[in-house]
Amino acid sequence: MPKGYHHLTESQRCQISALKKRGDSQKSIAIFLRIDKSTISRELNRNSSSRRGYSQIRAHNKAKNRRHKASSKPKKMFSTVISLIKEKLHLQWSPEQISGWMRDGNHPTFISHERIYQYVWADKKAGGDIYKEFRHGGKKYNKRNGVNAGRGCIPGRIDIDERPDVVEKKRRVGDWELDTIVGKNHKGAIVSMVDRATKLTKLAICKSREAAPVTKALTRCLSPVREFVLTLTADNGKEFAKHATVSNKLKADFFFAKPYQSWQRGLNEHTNGLVRQYFPKGTSFDNISNEDIARVENLINNRPRKILNFKTPIEGFKQMTDGIVPVALHT
């Protein structure tokens, strides 16, 4: 587990709040988030009150204010650096990913992600459109809840409580989270698969969200890397009703998260958000080709990730599998 001081993200603070409300200890929260226990202790002590308890919104706002006050004079942005930043933003890298990639020795100049944000918003104020390259566009995350959450009764369903504890540690390749992304008017679906340790993402387009095509997509995409498929965790959608077939063909254990607890598949939910940048809600999937899906998959897997010390998922997968390169799965 990483030691020392750790800057928490807004997503991590949301997870801390959910886990604390569930009654988890500081130690178990730290293990789940793979950060030092002292970070959790400091976060809760600094941002909890006797009346309202811990508030992730208040905590995140206070953290942003502290960083803003501590920031030094912005560095000058030379034309070569600006060109590089525009190039990476066009590839849908976030300012934090660009900054981390530069700091990791890939560029002689280091620019903080705060400075990149300052430049982009200044460009927007001047009439520029670089900000449109941002993945989320400032939109709030729409949680999955209501009548469709935890939908359906799946025969032979094995609850996530039965899943081996080692999966939570995210230290081995082969523990995959699964979900579907629905097209306009609930027609068509993109099946998303992401490895918990390396963040490697696999995508497949289906003409419908029914169990048969989703099952076929899962086995087709993951069979080439069957050696590195140990567990599969999905939500309770009926598209995963044929989980026994998937489990048998891939020789992997299949588990289901609890209804209304999407944070148990938080990585997959985050990955779906990345995919939605290219296929926003309301997009018709009728004319999406395998080539379109392959292009998006390639962009996501070749983008540096902070959680991987700014290595890409492809690099992370190769490192943890002794150099094995995930094969192209789209034809």
C-alpha contacts under 8 A as a table, 3 or more apart, distances in Angstrom:
res1	aa1	res2	aa2	distance
1	M	31	I	7.44
1	M	34	R	5.60
1	M	35	I	6.00
1	M	36	D	6.53
2	P	34	R	6.79
2	P	35	I	5.43
2	P	36	D	5.86
3	K	35	I	7.02
3	K	36	D	5.24
4	G	36	D	6.52
4	G	38	S	7.65
4	G	39	T	7.64
5	Y	36	D	7.76
5	Y	38	S	7.96
5	Y	39	T	6.37
6	H	35	I	7.27
6	H	36	D	7.78
6	H	39	T	6.41
8	L	12	Q	6.08
8	L	13	R	6.72
9	T	12	Q	5.17
9	T	13	R	6.37
9	T	60	H	7.85
10	E	13	R	5.12
10	E	14	C	6.37
10	E	56	Q	7.52
10	E	60	H	6.17
11	S	14	C	5.11
11	S	15	Q	6.38
12	Q	15	Q	5.01
12	Q	16	I	6.17
12	Q	33	L	7.32
13	R	16	I	4.95
13	R	17	S	6.24
13	R	56	Q	5.26
13	R	59	A	7.79
13	R	60	H	7.39
14	C	17	S	5.15
14	C	18	A	6.30
14	C	56	Q	5.78
15	Q	18	A	5.09
15	Q	19	L	6.03
15	Q	263	W	7.13
16	I	19	L	5.21
16	I	20	K	5.93
16	I	29	I	6.71
16	I	56	Q	7.85
17	S	20	K	5.21
17	S	21	K	6.16
17	S	54	Y	6.70
17	S	55	S	6.99
17	S	56	Q	6.29
18	A	21	K	5.24
18	A	22	R	6.31
19	L	22	R	5.00
19	L	23	G	6.48
19	L	24	D	5.56
19	L	29	I	6.68
20	K	23	G	5.06
20	K	24	D	5.33
20	K	25	S	7.16
20	K	26	Q	7.99
20	K	29	I	7.80
21	K	24	D	7.54
24	D	28	S	6.17
24	D	29	I	6.42
25	S	28	S	5.27
25	S	29	I	6.23
26	Q	29	I	5.11
26	Q	30	A	6.12
26	Q	37	K	6.53
26	Q	40	I	6.29
26	Q	41	S	6.77
27	K	30	A	5.12
27	K	31	I	6.27
27	K	37	K	5.78
28	S	31	I	5.06
28	S	32	F	6.12
29	I	32	F	5.10
29	I	33	L	6.22
29	I	37	K	7.99
29	I	40	I	7.54
30	A	33	L	5.26
30	A	34	R	5.74
30	A	35	I	5.23
30	A	36	D	5.87
30	A	37	K	5.13
30	A	39	T	7.98
30	A	40	I	6.38
31	I	34	R	4.90
31	I	35	I	6.63
31	I	36	D	7.84
31	I	37	K	7.88
31	I	169	K	7.10
32	F	168	E	6.28
32	F	169	K	6.69
34	R	169	K	7.36
35	I	39	T	7.04
35	I	40	I	7.95
36	D	39	T	5.47
36	D	40	I	7.06
37	K	40	I	5.22
37	K	41	S	6.26
38	S	41	S	4.95
38	S	42	R	6.00
39	T	42	R	5.18
39	T	43	E	6.05
40	I	43	E	5.07
40	I	44	L	6.17
41	S	44	L	5.36
41	S	45	N	6.06
42	R	45	N	5.25
42	R	46	R	5.93
43	E	46	R	5.32
43	E	47	N	6.10
43	E	59	A	7.80
44	L	47	N	5.30
44	L	48	S	5.57
44	L	54	Y	6.49
45	N	48	S	5.82
47	N	54	Y	5.86
47	N	55	S	6.77
47	N	58	R	7.29
47	N	59	A	5.48
48	S	52	R	7.26
48	S	53	G	4.79
48	S	54	Y	4.21
48	S	55	S	6.80
49	S	52	R	5.48
49	S	53	G	4.74
49	S	54	Y	6.57
50	S	53	G	5.69
52	R	55	S	7.50
54	Y	59	A	7.97
55	S	58	R	5.40
55	S	59	A	6.09
56	Q	59	A	4.94
56	Q	60	H	5.98
57	I	60	H	5.29
57	I	61	N	6.24
58	R	61	N	5.25
58	R	62	K	6.18
59	A	62	K	5.23
59	A	63	A	6.23
60	H	63	A	5.06
60	H	64	K	6.24
61	N	64	K	5.17
61	N	65	N	6.29
62	K	65	N	5.12
62	K	66	R	6.27
63	A	66	R	5.12
63	A	67	R	6.31
64	K	67	R	5.21
64	K	68	H	6.09
65	N	68	H	5.03
65	N	69	K	6.23
66	R	69	K	5.28
66	R	70	A	6.21
67	R	70	A	5.06
67	R	71	S	6.01
68	H	71	S	5.31
74	P	115	R	6.29
75	K	111	I	7.32
75	K	115	R	7.40
77	M	81	V	6.24
77	M	82	I	6.33
78	F	81	V	5.32
78	F	82	I	6.22
79	S	82	I	5.01
79	S	83	S	6.13
80	T	83	S	5.14
80	T	84	L	6.33
81	V	84	L	5.05
81	V	85	I	6.17
81	V	109	T	7.79
82	I	85	I	5.06
82	I	86	K	6.14
83	S	86	K	5.18
83	S	87	E	6.15
84	L	87	E	5.04
84	L	88	K	6.29
85	I	88	K	5.24
85	I	89	L	6.06
85	I	98	I	7.16
85	I	116	I	7.84
86	K	89	L	5.09
86	K	90	H	6.07
86	K	130	I	7.35
87	E	90	H	5.21
87	E	91	L	6.67
88	K	91	L	5.05
88	K	92	Q	6.59
88	K	93	W	5.51
88	K	98	I	6.84
89	L	92	Q	4.84
89	L	93	W	5.04
89	L	94	S	6.55
89	L	95	P	7.62
89	L	130	I	7.82
89	L	133	E	5.88
89	L	134	F	7.17
90	H	93	W	7.34
90	H	133	E	5.97
91	L	299	L	6.98
92	Q	133	E	6.14
92	Q	134	F	6.53
92	Q	135	R	6.36
92	Q	299	L	7.95
93	W	97	Q	5.93
93	W	98	I	6.38
93	W	134	F	7.96
93	W	303	R	6.40
93	W	304	P	7.69
94	S	97	Q	5.11
94	S	98	I	6.28
94	S	134	F	6.79
94	S	135	R	7.54
95	P	98	I	5.07
95	P	99	S	6.08
95	P	113	H	4.84
95	P	114	E	7.67
95	P	116	I	5.92
95	P	117	Y	6.63
96	E	99	S	5.13
96	E	100	G	6.03
96	E	112	S	7.61
96	E	113	H	4.80
96	E	306	K	7.72
97	Q	100	G	5.12
97	Q	101	W	5.99
97	Q	113	H	7.94
97	Q	303	R	7.93
97	Q	304	P	5.98
97	Q	305	R	6.30
97	Q	306	K	6.46
97	Q	310	F	6.71
98	I	101	W	5.14
98	I	102	M	6.25
98	I	113	H	7.31
99	S	102	M	5.18
99	S	103	R	6.15
99	S	110	F	6.77
99	S	111	I	5.79
99	S	112	S	5.42
99	S	113	H	5.31
100	G	103	R	5.01
100	G	104	D	6.10
100	G	306	K	7.07
100	G	309	N	7.89
100	G	310	F	5.98
101	W	104	D	5.15
101	W	105	G	7.20
101	W	106	N	6.16
101	W	107	H	7.89
101	W	304	P	6.98
101	W	310	F	5.82
102	M	105	G	5.76
102	M	106	N	5.07
102	M	107	H	4.95
102	M	108	P	7.45
102	M	109	T	6.89
102	M	110	F	5.59
102	M	111	I	7.43
103	R	106	N	7.04
103	R	107	H	7.36
103	R	109	T	7.98
103	R	110	F	5.66
104	D	107	H	7.99
104	D	310	F	7.46
105	G	108	P	6.93
107	H	110	F	7.14
111	I	115	R	6.45
111	I	116	I	7.02
112	S	115	R	5.25
112	S	116	I	6.53
113	H	116	I	4.99
113	H	117	Y	6.24
114	E	117	Y	5.12
114	E	118	Q	6.24
115	R	118	Q	4.96
115	R	119	Y	6.24
116	I	119	Y	5.10
116	I	120	V	6.24
117	Y	120	V	5.10
117	Y	121	W	6.15
118	Q	121	W	5.36
118	Q	122	A	6.06
119	Y	122	A	5.12
119	Y	123	D	6.12
120	V	123	D	5.01
120	V	124	K	6.23
120	V	130	I	6.28
120	V	131	Y	5.89
121	W	124	K	4.89
121	W	125	K	6.18
121	W	131	Y	6.98
122	A	125	K	5.07
122	A	126	A	6.30
123	D	126	A	5.07
123	D	127	G	6.44
123	D	128	G	4.94
123	D	129	D	7.26
123	D	130	I	7.11
124	K	127	G	5.07
124	K	128	G	4.54
124	K	129	D	5.85
124	K	130	I	7.00
124	K	131	Y	6.55
125	K	128	G	7.07
128	G	131	Y	7.79
129	D	132	K	5.67
129	D	133	E	7.99
130	I	133	E	5.81
130	I	134	F	7.98
131	Y	134	F	5.63
131	Y	137	G	7.60
132	K	135	R	7.98
132	K	137	G	6.66
133	E	137	G	7.94
134	F	137	G	5.51
135	R	274	L	6.73
135	R	277	Q	5.54
136	H	139	K	5.87
136	H	273	G	7.78
136	H	277	Q	6.80
144	R	148	N	7.99
144	R	149	A	6.38
144	R	260	Y	7.61
144	R	262	S	7.53
145	N	148	N	6.66
145	N	149	A	5.05
145	N	260	Y	6.36
146	G	149	A	5.71
147	V	151	R	7.35
148	N	151	R	5.19
149	A	236	N	7.76
149	A	259	P	6.19
149	A	260	Y	6.03
150	G	235	D	7.10
150	G	236	N	5.02
150	G	237	G	6.75
150	G	258	K	7.37
150	G	259	P	4.22
150	G	260	Y	6.43
151	R	236	N	5.94
151	R	237	G	5.71
151	R	238	K	7.23
151	R	259	P	7.96
152	G	236	N	6.75
152	G	237	G	6.42
152	G	238	K	5.93
153	C	236	N	7.75
153	C	238	K	7.67
154	I	157	R	5.53
154	I	236	N	7.28
154	I	238	K	6.80
154	I	240	F	7.95
154	I	241	A	5.55
155	P	241	A	7.03
156	G	244	A	7.87
157	R	255	F	7.13
157	R	256	F	6.76
158	I	162	E	6.89
158	I	254	F	7.07
158	I	255	F	5.12
158	I	256	F	6.06
159	D	162	E	5.77
159	D	163	R	7.45
159	D	255	F	5.64
159	D	256	F	5.09
159	D	257	A	6.39
159	D	258	K	7.07
160	I	163	R	5.15
160	I	233	T	7.56
160	I	255	F	5.35
160	I	256	F	5.31
160	I	257	A	5.19
160	I	258	K	6.97
162	E	255	F	7.72
163	R	167	V	7.33
163	R	255	F	6.72
164	P	167	V	5.94
165	D	168	E	5.69
165	D	169	K	7.42
166	V	169	K	5.44
166	V	170	K	7.37
166	V	171	R	7.81
167	V	170	K	5.77
167	V	171	R	7.75
167	V	172	R	7.81
167	V	175	D	6.38
170	K	173	V	7.84
170	K	175	D	7.81
170	K	196	R	5.66
170	K	197	A	4.62
171	R	197	A	5.70
172	R	175	D	7.41
172	R	197	A	5.91
172	R	320	M	7.69
173	V	195	D	6.82
173	V	196	R	7.40
173	V	197	A	5.65
173	V	198	T	6.78
173	V	228	F	6.07
173	V	229	V	7.65
173	V	317	F	7.52
173	V	320	M	6.88
173	V	321	T	7.68
174	G	195	D	6.29
174	G	196	R	7.66
174	G	197	A	7.79
174	G	227	E	8.00
174	G	228	F	4.47
174	G	229	V	4.21
174	G	230	L	4.82
174	G	231	T	6.46
175	D	195	D	5.65
175	D	196	R	5.72
175	D	197	A	7.40
175	D	229	V	6.36
175	D	230	L	5.65
175	D	231	T	4.76
175	D	232	L	6.08
175	D	233	T	7.88
176	W	193	M	6.38
176	W	194	V	5.37
176	W	195	D	4.40
176	W	196	R	5.86
176	W	229	V	7.10
176	W	230	L	7.83
176	W	231	T	6.09
176	W	232	L	4.85
176	W	233	T	6.28
177	E	193	M	5.75
177	E	194	V	5.43
177	E	195	D	6.52
177	E	196	R	7.01
177	E	232	L	5.78
177	E	233	T	4.79
177	E	234	A	5.95
177	E	265	R	6.38
177	E	267	L	7.52
177	E	268	N	5.76
178	L	191	V	7.39
178	L	192	S	5.77
178	L	193	M	4.78
178	L	194	V	6.83
178	L	232	L	6.93
178	L	233	T	5.98
178	L	234	A	4.80
178	L	235	D	7.47
178	L	268	N	6.58
179	D	191	V	5.97
179	D	192	S	5.39
179	D	193	M	6.84
179	D	234	A	6.07
179	D	235	D	6.77
179	D	268	N	6.97
180	T	189	A	6.11
180	T	190	I	5.49
180	T	191	V	4.48
180	T	192	S	5.89
180	T	209	R	7.64
181	I	189	A	5.36
181	I	190	I	4.96
181	I	191	V	6.41
181	I	192	S	7.39
181	I	272	N	7.02
182	V	186	H	5.66
182	V	187	K	6.84
182	V	188	G	6.19
182	V	189	A	4.53
182	V	190	I	6.57
182	V	209	R	7.55
183	G	186	H	5.30
183	G	187	K	5.27
183	G	188	G	5.30
183	G	189	A	5.67
183	G	190	I	7.91
183	G	281	K	7.17
183	G	282	G	6.60
183	G	283	T	5.87
183	G	284	S	5.40
183	G	285	F	5.33
184	K	187	K	5.85
184	K	188	G	7.79
184	K	281	K	7.09
184	K	282	G	4.67
184	K	283	T	5.25
184	K	284	S	4.70
184	K	285	F	6.92
185	N	282	G	7.59
185	N	284	S	7.89
186	H	189	A	7.87
187	K	207	K	7.17
187	K	208	S	6.02
187	K	209	R	7.51
187	K	284	S	7.59
187	K	285	F	7.14
187	K	286	D	7.90
188	G	205	I	7.51
188	G	206	C	5.67
188	G	207	K	4.44
188	G	208	S	4.28
188	G	209	R	6.07
188	G	284	S	7.98
188	G	285	F	5.73
188	G	286	D	7.02
189	A	205	I	5.97
189	A	206	C	5.20
189	A	207	K	6.51
189	A	208	S	5.89
189	A	209	R	5.55
189	A	285	F	7.16
190	I	203	L	6.55
190	I	204	A	5.48
190	I	205	I	4.52
190	I	206	C	6.06
191	V	203	L	5.61
191	V	204	A	5.13
191	V	205	I	6.34
191	V	206	C	7.31
191	V	214	V	6.84
191	V	217	A	7.27
191	V	218	L	7.56
192	S	201	T	7.11
192	S	202	K	5.95
192	S	203	L	4.80
192	S	204	A	6.82
192	S	268	N	7.57
192	S	271	T	7.92
192	S	272	N	7.16
193	M	201	T	5.61
193	M	202	K	5.00
193	M	203	L	6.34
193	M	268	N	7.30
194	V	199	K	5.74
194	V	200	L	5.47
194	V	201	T	4.36
194	V	202	K	6.30
194	V	267	L	7.56
194	V	268	N	6.26
194	V	271	T	7.53
195	D	198	T	5.78
195	D	199	K	4.98
195	D	200	L	5.31
195	D	201	T	6.66
196	R	199	K	5.54
196	R	200	L	7.93
196	R	267	L	6.99
198	T	308	L	7.51
198	T	313	P	5.34
198	T	314	I	7.75
198	T	316	G	5.17
198	T	317	F	5.42
198	T	320	M	7.94
199	K	267	L	7.94
199	K	301	N	7.87
199	K	313	P	5.33
199	K	316	G	7.95
200	L	301	N	5.99
200	L	313	P	4.83
200	L	314	I	6.42
200	L	316	G	7.99
200	L	317	F	6.85
201	T	271	T	7.82
201	T	297	E	6.59
201	T	300	I	7.31
201	T	301	N	6.38
201	T	313	P	7.85
202	K	221	C	7.05
202	K	297	E	6.41
203	L	221	C	7.85
203	L	293	I	6.50
203	L	294	A	7.51
203	L	297	E	6.35
204	A	217	A	6.16
204	A	218	L	7.97
204	A	221	C	7.42
204	A	290	N	7.45
204	A	293	I	6.74
205	I	217	A	7.77
205	I	288	I	7.65
205	I	289	S	7.63
205	I	290	N	6.91
205	I	293	I	7.10
206	C	209	R	6.90
206	C	213	P	6.23
206	C	214	V	6.76
206	C	217	A	7.35
207	K	213	P	7.56
207	K	286	D	7.64
208	S	213	P	6.89
208	S	214	V	7.98
209	R	213	P	7.16
209	R	214	V	6.52
209	R	239	E	5.96
210	E	213	P	6.13
210	E	214	V	6.40
210	E	238	K	7.36
210	E	239	E	5.05
211	A	214	V	5.22
211	A	215	T	5.87
211	A	238	K	6.56
211	A	239	E	3.98
211	A	240	F	5.74
211	A	241	A	5.99
211	A	242	K	6.14
212	A	215	T	5.21
212	A	216	K	6.26
212	A	239	E	7.67
212	A	242	K	7.34
213	P	216	K	5.00
213	P	217	A	6.12
214	V	217	A	5.06
214	V	218	L	6.21
214	V	239	E	6.31
214	V	240	F	7.31
215	T	218	L	5.21
215	T	219	T	6.33
215	T	239	E	7.81
215	T	240	F	7.14
215	T	242	K	6.55
215	T	243	H	7.43
215	T	245	T	7.55
215	T	246	V	6.30
216	K	219	T	5.38
216	K	220	R	6.00
217	A	220	R	5.13
217	A	221	C	6.04
218	L	221	C	5.40
218	L	222	L	6.01
218	L	246	V	7.14
219	T	222	L	5.36
219	T	223	S	5.47
219	T	246	V	6.17
219	T	249	K	6.99
219	T	250	L	6.89
220	R	223	S	5.65
220	R	224	P	7.66
220	R	329	L	7.91
221	C	224	P	6.81
221	C	329	L	5.90
222	L	225	V	5.44
222	L	226	R	5.87
222	L	229	V	7.35
222	L	250	L	7.54
223	S	226	R	4.69
223	S	249	K	7.98
223	S	250	L	6.35
224	P	327	V	7.15
224	P	329	L	7.96
225	V	228	F	5.51
225	V	229	V	6.82
225	V	326	P	7.12
225	V	327	V	7.99
226	R	229	V	5.11
226	R	250	L	5.83
226	R	251	K	7.77
227	E	230	L	7.82
229	V	232	L	7.60
229	V	250	L	7.01
229	V	251	K	7.85
229	V	252	A	6.19
230	L	251	K	7.51
230	L	252	A	4.82
230	L	253	D	6.49
231	T	252	A	5.23
231	T	253	D	4.73
231	T	254	F	5.85
231	T	255	F	7.52
232	L	252	A	7.00
232	L	253	D	6.20
232	L	254	F	4.74
232	L	255	F	6.07
233	T	254	F	5.98
233	T	255	F	4.74
233	T	256	F	5.43
233	T	257	A	6.72
233	T	265	R	7.55
234	A	240	F	7.47
234	A	254	F	7.92
234	A	255	F	6.53
234	A	256	F	5.04
234	A	257	A	6.18
234	A	265	R	7.56
235	D	256	F	5.55
235	D	257	A	5.35
235	D	258	K	7.40
235	D	259	P	7.39
235	D	262	S	7.74
235	D	265	R	7.95
236	N	240	F	7.26
236	N	256	F	6.32
236	N	257	A	7.06
236	N	258	K	7.71
236	N	259	P	6.86
237	G	240	F	5.95
237	G	241	A	7.51
238	K	241	A	5.04
239	E	242	K	7.54
240	F	243	H	5.40
241	A	244	A	7.98
242	K	245	T	5.56
242	K	246	V	6.83
243	H	246	V	5.08
243	H	247	S	6.01
243	H	254	F	6.63
244	A	247	S	4.99
244	A	248	N	6.02
244	A	254	F	7.56
245	T	248	N	5.15
245	T	249	K	6.17
246	V	249	K	5.31
246	V	250	L	6.03
246	V	252	A	7.97
247	S	250	L	5.39
247	S	251	K	5.50
247	S	252	A	4.94
247	S	253	D	5.76
247	S	254	F	5.96
248	N	251	K	5.07
248	N	252	A	6.92
249	K	252	A	7.99
257	A	261	Q	7.07
257	A	262	S	7.45
257	A	264	Q	6.21
257	A	265	R	7.23
258	K	261	Q	5.63
258	K	262	S	7.78
258	K	264	Q	7.73
259	P	262	S	7.47
261	Q	264	Q	5.96
262	S	265	R	5.50
262	S	266	G	6.27
262	S	269	E	7.40
263	W	266	G	4.33
263	W	269	E	7.86
265	R	268	N	5.48
265	R	269	E	6.38
266	G	269	E	5.06
266	G	270	H	6.16
267	L	270	H	5.09
267	L	271	T	6.15
268	N	271	T	4.94
268	N	272	N	6.17
269	E	272	N	5.15
269	E	273	G	6.50
270	H	273	G	5.10
270	H	274	L	6.64
271	T	274	L	5.06
271	T	275	V	6.41
272	N	275	V	5.03
272	N	276	R	6.09
273	G	276	R	5.03
273	G	277	Q	6.73
274	L	277	Q	5.55
274	L	278	Y	7.69
274	L	300	I	7.62
275	V	278	Y	5.69
275	V	279	F	6.43
275	V	296	V	7.21
276	R	279	F	4.66
276	R	280	P	4.72
276	R	281	K	6.93
277	Q	280	P	5.68
278	Y	296	V	7.33
279	F	283	T	5.91
280	P	283	T	5.70
284	S	287	N	7.30
285	F	288	I	5.28
288	I	292	D	6.13
288	I	293	I	7.39
289	S	292	D	5.13
289	S	293	I	6.51
290	N	293	I	5.07
290	N	294	A	6.04
290	N	330	H	5.91
290	N	331	T	6.66
291	E	294	A	4.98
291	E	295	R	6.15
291	E	330	H	7.12
291	E	331	T	7.72
292	D	295	R	5.24
292	D	296	V	6.52
293	I	296	V	5.30
293	I	297	E	6.12
294	A	297	E	5.03
294	A	298	N	6.00
294	A	330	H	6.29
295	R	298	N	5.12
295	R	299	L	6.29
296	V	299	L	5.12
296	V	300	I	6.28
297	E	300	I	5.30
297	E	301	N	6.13
298	N	301	N	5.21
298	N	302	N	6.08
299	L	302	N	5.35
299	L	303	R	6.31
300	I	303	R	5.42
301	N	312	T	6.23
301	N	313	P	5.07
301	N	314	I	5.66
302	N	312	T	5.23
302	N	313	P	6.47
302	N	314	I	6.25
303	R	311	K	7.85
303	R	312	T	5.27
303	R	313	P	7.34
304	P	308	L	7.55
304	P	310	F	4.58
304	P	311	K	4.82
304	P	312	T	4.19
304	P	313	P	7.27
305	R	308	L	5.30
305	R	309	N	6.56
305	R	310	F	4.55
305	R	311	K	5.86
305	R	312	T	5.89
305	R	313	P	7.45
306	K	309	N	4.99
306	K	310	F	4.66
306	K	311	K	7.55
307	I	310	F	6.93
308	L	311	K	5.28
308	L	312	T	7.10
308	L	313	P	7.71
308	L	316	G	7.10
311	K	315	E	6.12
311	K	316	G	6.48
312	T	315	E	5.10
312	T	316	G	6.10
313	P	316	G	4.86
313	P	317	F	6.00
314	I	317	F	5.18
314	I	318	K	6.24
314	I	325	V	7.37
314	I	326	P	7.53
315	E	318	K	5.17
315	E	319	Q	6.06
316	G	319	Q	5.10
316	G	320	M	6.23
317	F	320	M	5.27
317	F	321	T	6.06
317	F	323	G	7.85
317	F	324	I	7.48
317	F	325	V	7.40
317	F	326	P	7.76
318	K	321	T	5.21
318	K	322	D	5.98
318	K	323	G	4.27
318	K	324	I	5.13
318	K	325	V	5.74
318	K	326	P	7.97
319	Q	322	D	5.67
319	Q	323	G	5.84
320	M	323	G	7.54
321	T	324	I	5.53
